[in-house]
């Protein structure tokens, strides 16, 4: 049974989410402030975190930063702030999805399942288990990326995107294609999510020499994982 951590300071909202998630077959742990959320995260190691932005103690951004510093656990942000800038801030900070309040509990459960499914089933189009691109090594079976023999920490979504691009080297994919393949057909957010994910991957691979390969932007077309084959 997978464990979901709900970090939400409003008890009524937290309880509704707990009831629906438990009915869907998840084990649920609750935290009602940011400090407690970080403590529970390290103690429980949940499969996914539902994280409210506005919380006492530590806000959602601070909690997300600590989660990302310690691993790639999927995170869905919850907030009443329905401003596109907050949505982009969340995605740019490494959130896997973003749900605005008020929301329908059944939709939250569906989004949780979708994010978990994508994190567990990274799209791969290759029969080779391990590919070496200079100092960059991608293990498609283990879903593991190392650079100069040091493992690179990526969020599940960013890892899925990198694996997908790397599984078809030097092929151009449009943003819409990447959204369908990596985010899924049920994704209804902005295609900026692709740009932000690529930005984070590039940052994680900043020490990968451009002479060995790169994720290239083709203006008006999309992205390529460019390497010498």
Residue frames relative to the residue before (quaternion, step in Angstrom):
aa qw qx qy qz dx dy dz
X 1.0000 0.0000 0.0000 0.0000 0.00 0.00 0.00
X 0.3501 -0.7523 0.5230 0.1950 3.59 -0.79 1.03
X 0.3283 -0.7567 0.5420 0.1610 3.53 -1.08 0.84
X 0.1470 -0.7679 0.6202 0.0636 3.56 -0.96 0.96
X 0.2166 -0.7515 0.6097 0.1292 3.57 -0.93 0.93
X 0.1479 -0.7673 0.6202 0.0684 3.57 -0.77 1.09
X 0.0599 -0.7796 0.6234 0.0011 3.57 -0.62 1.17
X 0.2922 0.7423 -0.5162 0.3116 3.56 0.03 1.36
X 0.3341 -0.7947 0.4755 0.1753 3.58 -0.63 1.11
X 0.6251 0.5020 -0.3553 0.4807 3.61 1.22 -0.15
X 0.4026 -0.7639 0.4444 0.2383 3.63 -0.28 1.23
X 0.6460 0.5352 -0.3378 0.4267 3.61 0.94 -0.83
X 0.6689 0.4863 -0.2977 0.4769 3.58 0.93 -0.92
X 0.6446 0.5330 -0.3137 0.4495 3.56 0.96 -0.91
X 0.6781 0.5005 -0.2954 0.4499 3.56 0.92 -0.90
X 0.6271 0.5273 -0.3407 0.4611 3.60 0.98 -0.78
X 0.6620 0.4984 -0.3029 0.4708 3.58 0.92 -0.92
X 0.6351 0.5372 -0.3310 0.4456 3.56 1.00 -0.83
X 0.6584 0.5163 -0.3136 0.4491 3.59 0.89 -0.92
X 0.6966 0.4728 -0.2804 0.4610 3.59 0.84 -0.96
X 0.6718 0.4861 -0.3044 0.4687 3.59 0.95 -0.81
X 0.6342 0.5159 -0.3322 0.4705 3.58 1.02 -0.74
X 0.6366 0.5229 -0.3188 0.4687 3.57 1.02 -0.80
X 0.6800 0.4793 -0.2773 0.4807 3.58 1.16 -0.66
X 0.6422 -0.5830 0.3052 0.3931 3.57 1.28 0.12
X 0.5481 0.6051 -0.4032 0.4135 3.59 1.24 0.29
X 0.3832 -0.6346 0.6054 0.2898 3.52 -1.30 0.43
X 0.1599 -0.8242 0.5417 0.0409 3.59 -0.81 0.98
X 0.1029 -0.7491 0.6534 0.0367 3.52 -1.05 0.97
X 0.2064 -0.8034 0.5508 0.0922 3.60 -0.91 0.89
X 0.0247 -0.7454 0.6656 0.0281 3.54 -1.22 0.68
X 0.2492 -0.8207 0.5052 0.0956 3.58 -0.88 0.94
X 0.7566 0.1546 -0.1920 0.6057 3.55 1.27 0.36
X 0.6925 -0.5248 0.3070 0.3883 3.56 -1.23 0.41
X 0.6362 0.5386 -0.3279 0.4446 3.57 1.00 -0.79
X 0.6611 0.4915 -0.2898 0.4872 3.55 1.00 -0.91
X 0.6186 0.5623 -0.3419 0.4292 3.59 1.04 -0.78
X 0.6574 0.5002 -0.3089 0.4714 3.58 0.94 -0.89
X 0.6446 0.5246 -0.3137 0.4592 3.58 0.97 -0.88
X 0.6781 0.4846 -0.2871 0.4723 3.59 0.88 -0.95
X 0.6133 0.5624 -0.3509 0.4295 3.58 1.00 -0.80
X 0.7112 0.4488 -0.2634 0.4726 3.59 0.85 -0.94
X 0.6687 0.5026 -0.3057 0.4548 3.59 1.07 -0.64
X 0.7805 0.3856 -0.1670 0.4629 3.56 0.91 -0.97
X 0.1453 -0.8006 0.5538 0.1769 3.61 1.07 -0.79
X 0.0055 0.8571 -0.5147 0.0207 3.59 0.65 1.11
X 0.5709 -0.5782 0.4594 0.3586 3.54 -1.32 0.33
X 0.7906 -0.0225 0.0526 0.6096 3.59 1.18 -0.61
X 0.2203 -0.7621 0.5953 0.1278 3.57 -1.18 0.61
X 0.1954 -0.7102 0.6643 0.1268 3.54 -1.03 0.93
X 0.0399 -0.8656 0.4937 -0.0729 3.56 -0.27 1.31
X 0.2918 -0.7520 0.5705 0.1547 3.56 -0.62 1.17
X 0.4819 -0.6784 0.4719 0.2913 3.59 -1.04 0.75
X 0.7849 0.3067 -0.1521 0.5164 3.58 0.73 -1.07
X 0.2374 0.7584 -0.5683 0.2134 3.57 -0.22 1.31
X 0.5077 -0.6213 0.4853 0.3474 3.60 -1.16 0.48
X 0.6946 0.4324 -0.3486 0.4573 3.54 -1.27 0.36
X 0.7268 -0.2112 0.2027 0.6213 3.54 0.21 -1.33
X 0.3872 -0.7126 0.5190 0.2702 3.58 -0.89 0.82
X 0.7405 -0.4463 0.2804 0.4168 3.54 -1.33 0.22
X 0.6189 0.5510 -0.3522 0.4350 3.58 1.04 -0.74
X 0.6653 0.4977 -0.3012 0.4679 3.59 0.95 -0.88
X 0.6452 0.5079 -0.3198 0.4727 3.57 1.00 -0.81
X 0.6366 0.5301 -0.3244 0.4566 3.60 0.95 -0.88
X 0.6362 0.5347 -0.3266 0.4501 3.57 0.96 -0.86
X 0.6787 0.4794 -0.2974 0.4702 3.60 0.93 -0.85
X 0.6215 0.5327 -0.3401 0.4629 3.59 1.05 -0.72
X 0.6931 0.4799 -0.2765 0.4614 3.56 0.90 -0.95
X 0.6215 0.5472 -0.3432 0.4433 3.59 1.13 -0.57
X 0.7656 0.3723 -0.1890 0.4895 3.56 1.15 -0.54
X 0.8230 -0.1190 0.0722 0.5507 3.60 1.19 -0.02
X 0.5469 -0.6390 0.4574 0.2888 3.51 -1.36 -0.13
X 0.1848 0.8049 -0.5393 0.1649 3.60 1.10 0.65
X 0.4819 -0.6700 0.4741 0.3068 3.63 -0.85 0.89
X 0.0830 -0.7944 0.6017 0.0045 3.55 -1.03 0.90
X 0.1044 -0.7549 0.6450 0.0565 3.55 -0.98 0.94
X 0.2984 -0.7710 0.5399 0.1585 3.57 -0.67 1.12
X 0.1501 -0.7598 0.6281 0.0747 3.56 -1.13 0.80
X 0.2078 0.7975 -0.5489 0.1394 3.60 -0.78 0.91
X 0.4370 -0.6651 0.5411 0.2718 3.51 -1.27 0.52
X 0.5667 0.5937 -0.3797 0.4268 3.57 1.28 -0.17
X 0.0953 -0.8452 0.5257 0.0098 3.56 -0.08 1.32
X 0.3603 0.7184 -0.5039 0.3165 3.57 0.95 0.91
X 0.5402 -0.6525 0.4214 0.3238 3.60 -0.88 0.95
X 0.6152 0.5607 -0.3562 0.4246 3.59 1.09 -0.65
X 0.6363 0.5039 -0.3318 0.4807 3.58 1.06 -0.69
X 0.6211 0.5367 -0.3378 0.4605 3.58 1.05 -0.76
X 0.6835 0.4735 -0.2818 0.4788 3.57 0.91 -0.92
X 0.6059 0.5480 -0.3532 0.4559 3.59 1.05 -0.72
X 0.6672 0.5094 -0.3020 0.4518 3.55 0.93 -0.89
X 0.6795 0.4777 -0.2875 0.4769 3.56 0.90 -0.91
X 0.6629 0.5101 -0.3043 0.4558 3.55 0.99 -0.83
X 0.6761 0.4855 -0.2871 0.4740 3.57 1.16 -0.56
X 0.6622 -0.5427 0.2930 0.4256 3.56 1.27 0.03
X 0.3994 0.6904 -0.5052 0.3297 3.60 1.18 0.33
X 0.4241 -0.7210 0.4945 0.2360 3.56 -1.10 0.72
X 0.7823 -0.0296 0.0181 0.6219 3.57 1.20 -0.44
X 0.2294 -0.7709 0.5894 0.0760 3.54 -1.30 0.37
X 0.0185 -0.8083 0.5877 -0.0300 3.60 -0.65 1.10
X 0.2878 -0.7724 0.5478 0.1431 3.57 -0.79 1.07
X 0.3860 -0.6821 0.5715 0.2432 3.56 -1.15 0.71
X 0.5547 -0.2112 -0.8048 -0.0058 1.54 -2.09 1.37
X 0.1643 -0.7883 0.5878 0.0786 3.55 -1.13 0.64
X 0.4664 -0.6251 0.5398 0.3167 3.54 -1.34 0.25
X 0.5061 -0.6942 0.4174 0.2962 3.58 -0.68 1.09
X 0.6208 0.5432 -0.3435 0.4489 3.60 1.02 -0.76
X 0.6341 0.5210 -0.3329 0.4643 3.59 1.05 -0.71
X 0.6209 0.5338 -0.3447 0.4591 3.59 0.99 -0.78
X 0.6444 0.5137 -0.3218 0.4662 3.59 0.93 -0.86
X 0.6543 0.5131 -0.3111 0.4603 3.58 0.96 -0.87
X 0.6643 0.4945 -0.3047 0.4705 3.59 0.99 -0.83
X 0.6037 0.5448 -0.3494 0.4655 3.58 1.08 -0.72
X 0.6724 0.4918 -0.2977 0.4662 3.58 0.86 -0.93
X 0.6544 0.5221 -0.3165 0.4461 3.59 0.97 -0.85
X 0.6701 0.4879 -0.3026 0.4705 3.59 0.92 -0.88
X 0.6476 0.5056 -0.3189 0.4726 3.59 0.97 -0.80
X 0.6426 0.5264 -0.3254 0.4517 3.57 0.97 -0.83
X 0.6825 0.4804 -0.2934 0.4662 3.57 0.91 -0.90
X 0.6597 0.5088 -0.3205 0.4508 3.60 1.03 -0.70
X 0.7060 0.4511 -0.2603 0.4799 3.58 1.16 -0.58
X 0.7706 0.2945 -0.1497 0.5449 3.57 1.16 -0.56
X 0.0592 -0.8131 0.5791 -0.0059 3.56 0.41 1.23
X 0.4312 -0.7184 0.4764 0.2665 3.60 -0.77 0.98
X 0.0287 0.7981 -0.5986 0.0630 3.56 -0.77 1.06
X 0.1049 -0.7966 0.5945 0.0312 3.56 -0.90 0.93
X 0.5982 0.5396 -0.3846 0.4507 3.57 0.65 1.03
X 0.3761 -0.7109 0.5450 0.2370 3.55 -1.16 0.60
X 0.5827 0.5726 -0.3698 0.4425 3.57 1.27 -0.24
X 0.4289 -0.7331 0.4696 0.2410 3.54 -0.84 0.97
X 0.8140 0.1075 -0.0146 0.5706 3.57 0.91 -0.92
X 0.0847 -0.7796 0.6193 0.0378 3.56 -0.95 0.91
X 0.2053 -0.7681 0.5992 0.0942 3.52 -1.05 0.86
X 0.0232 -0.7768 0.6290 -0.0200 3.55 -0.84 1.03
X 0.7639 -0.2413 0.1216 0.5861 3.54 0.34 1.25
X 0.8194 -0.1667 0.1530 0.5267 3.58 -0.68 -1.09
X 0.6174 0.5351 -0.3390 0.4665 3.59 1.31 -0.09
X 0.0612 -0.7905 0.6094 0.0044 3.56 -0.82 1.04
X 0.0760 -0.7876 0.6112 0.0180 3.57 -0.87 1.01
X 0.1480 -0.7686 0.6203 0.0505 3.53 -0.71 1.17
X 0.2724 -0.8133 0.4968 0.1324 3.56 -0.23 1.31
X 0.6450 0.5213 -0.3252 0.4544 3.58 1.13 -0.57
X 0.7511 0.3754 -0.1996 0.5050 3.56 0.90 -0.96
X 0.3259 -0.7508 0.5029 0.2777 3.59 1.31 -0.20
X 0.4699 0.6647 -0.4191 0.4023 3.54 0.92 1.03
X 0.1062 -0.7878 0.6062 0.0232 3.55 -0.95 0.95
X 0.0075 -0.7929 0.6092 -0.0111 3.57 -0.86 0.96
X 0.1340 -0.7608 0.6315 0.0670 3.53 -1.16 0.69
X 0.8152 -0.0682 -0.0285 0.5745 3.55 -0.60 1.22
X 0.6847 -0.5274 0.2448 0.4394 3.56 1.02 1.03
X 0.6044 0.5075 -0.3784 0.4837 3.61 1.22 0.35
X 0.4492 -0.7139 0.4658 0.2674 3.58 -0.75 1.04
X 0.3071 -0.7448 0.5716 0.1554 3.54 -1.02 0.93
X 0.2908 -0.7583 0.5617 0.1576 3.58 -0.79 1.06
X 0.0593 0.7840 -0.6120 0.0851 3.57 -0.72 1.13
X 0.5286 -0.5857 0.4911 0.3693 3.56 -1.17 0.50
X 0.6564 -0.5159 0.3513 0.4238 3.63 -1.12 0.44
X 0.6594 0.5019 -0.3191 0.4598 3.60 0.95 -0.81
X 0.6725 0.4869 -0.3028 0.4680 3.59 0.89 -0.90
X 0.6328 0.5197 -0.3295 0.4700 3.58 1.02 -0.76
X 0.6413 0.5222 -0.3241 0.4593 3.58 0.96 -0.83
X 0.6558 0.5073 -0.3144 0.4623 3.57 0.96 -0.83
X 0.6620 0.4983 -0.3132 0.4640 3.59 0.91 -0.88
X 0.6521 0.5100 -0.3161 0.4634 3.59 0.93 -0.85
X 0.6563 0.5155 -0.3182 0.4498 3.56 0.96 -0.85
X 0.6733 0.4839 -0.2969 0.4737 3.59 0.87 -0.92
X 0.7004 0.4825 -0.2742 0.4488 3.57 0.91 -0.95
X 0.6084 0.5654 -0.3577 0.4269 3.60 1.16 -0.45
X 0.7508 0.2144 -0.1566 0.6049 3.59 1.31 -0.24
X 0.1195 -0.8448 0.5169 0.0690 3.60 0.49 1.18
X 0.8576 0.1653 -0.1460 0.4646 3.52 -1.21 0.78
X 0.5431 0.5650 -0.4269 0.4512 3.57 1.21 0.43
X 0.3718 -0.7352 0.5282 0.2055 3.56 -0.99 0.88
X 0.0673 -0.7770 0.6254 0.0243 3.56 -0.97 0.95
X 0.4035 -0.6949 0.5388 0.2527 3.57 -0.95 0.88
X 0.6570 -0.4894 0.3815 0.4281 3.57 -1.25 0.26
X 0.6482 0.5251 -0.3273 0.4438 3.59 0.94 -0.84
X 0.6405 0.5156 -0.3270 0.4658 3.58 0.99 -0.79
X 0.6722 0.4939 -0.2968 0.4648 3.57 0.95 -0.87
X 0.6169 0.5321 -0.3446 0.4665 3.58 1.04 -0.73
X 0.6737 0.4943 -0.2996 0.4605 3.60 0.89 -0.90
X 0.7344 0.4540 -0.2418 0.4429 3.57 0.85 -0.99
X 0.7851 0.3325 -0.1552 0.4989 3.58 0.92 -0.90
X 0.7400 0.3788 -0.2235 0.5089 3.60 0.88 -0.91
X 0.4668 -0.6903 0.4293 0.3482 3.57 1.16 -0.59
X 0.6206 -0.5859 0.3845 0.3518 3.54 -1.20 0.61
X 0.6583 0.5214 -0.3120 0.4444 3.59 1.19 -0.46
X 0.4789 0.6698 -0.4447 0.3524 3.59 1.27 -0.04
X 0.0887 -0.8262 0.5560 0.0177 3.59 -0.80 0.98
X 0.4766 0.6818 -0.4319 0.3486 3.57 1.21 0.43
X 0.7227 -0.4342 0.3281 0.4261 3.54 -1.36 -0.19
X 0.5123 -0.6296 0.4809 0.3316 3.57 -1.17 0.58
X 0.4429 0.6713 -0.4617 0.3743 3.59 1.28 0.03
X 0.5188 0.6464 -0.4130 0.3773 3.58 1.19 -0.43
X 0.6218 0.5354 -0.3391 0.4602 3.58 1.09 -0.70
X 0.6587 0.5144 -0.3070 0.4553 3.58 0.88 -0.95
X 0.6741 0.4966 -0.2951 0.4603 3.57 0.93 -0.90
X 0.6373 0.5197 -0.3254 0.4667 3.57 1.03 -0.76
X 0.6421 0.5080 -0.3188 0.4775 3.59 0.95 -0.85
X 0.6281 0.5442 -0.3316 0.4466 3.57 0.99 -0.81
X 0.6742 0.4836 -0.2959 0.4733 3.58 0.94 -0.86
X 0.6366 0.5200 -0.3323 0.4624 3.59 0.99 -0.79
X 0.6474 0.5146 -0.3210 0.4614 3.57 0.93 -0.86
X 0.6378 0.5201 -0.3273 0.4643 3.56 1.01 -0.78
X 0.6624 0.5071 -0.3026 0.4610 3.57 0.98 -0.87
X 0.7466 0.3549 -0.1888 0.5300 3.57 1.14 -0.71
X 0.2178 0.8333 -0.4891 0.1380 3.58 1.22 0.46
X 0.7166 0.4441 -0.2556 0.4732 3.60 1.07 -0.66
X 0.4791 0.6399 -0.4514 0.3965 3.60 1.29 0.16
X 0.4113 -0.7389 0.4656 0.2608 3.63 -0.47 1.12
X 0.5077 -0.6657 0.4570 0.3004 3.58 -0.91 0.91
X 0.5792 0.5869 -0.3729 0.4255 3.58 1.21 -0.42
X 0.6810 0.4714 -0.2826 0.4840 3.59 1.24 -0.42
X 0.7415 -0.3224 0.2191 0.5461 3.58 1.16 -0.52
X 0.0241 -0.7918 0.6102 0.0111 3.55 -1.31 0.19
X 0.4071 -0.6184 0.5867 0.3280 3.51 -1.36 0.18
X 0.1489 -0.8412 0.5194 0.0202 3.53 -0.33 1.29
X 0.3073 -0.7261 0.5884 0.1791 3.54 -1.07 0.83
X 0.1103 -0.7547 0.6431 0.0682 3.55 -0.91 0.95
X 0.3943 -0.7734 0.4443 0.2215 3.52 -0.17 1.35
X 0.8240 0.1807 -0.1737 0.5081 3.54 -0.81 1.07
X 0.7161 0.4222 -0.2476 0.4976 3.58 1.26 -0.17
X 0.6238 -0.5264 0.3747 0.4397 3.58 0.70 -1.04
X 0.6206 -0.5463 0.4250 0.3684 3.53 -1.11 -0.77
X 0.1267 -0.7624 0.6296 0.0794 3.54 -1.30 0.57
X 0.2888 -0.6614 0.6505 0.2365 3.51 -1.29 0.50
X 0.0928 -0.8536 0.5125 -0.0080 3.56 -0.06 1.34
X 0.1845 0.7494 -0.6156 0.1591 3.54 -0.77 1.15
X 0.5114 -0.5847 0.5113 0.3675 3.56 -1.32 0.20
X 0.2263 -0.7900 0.5573 0.1188 3.57 -0.66 1.09
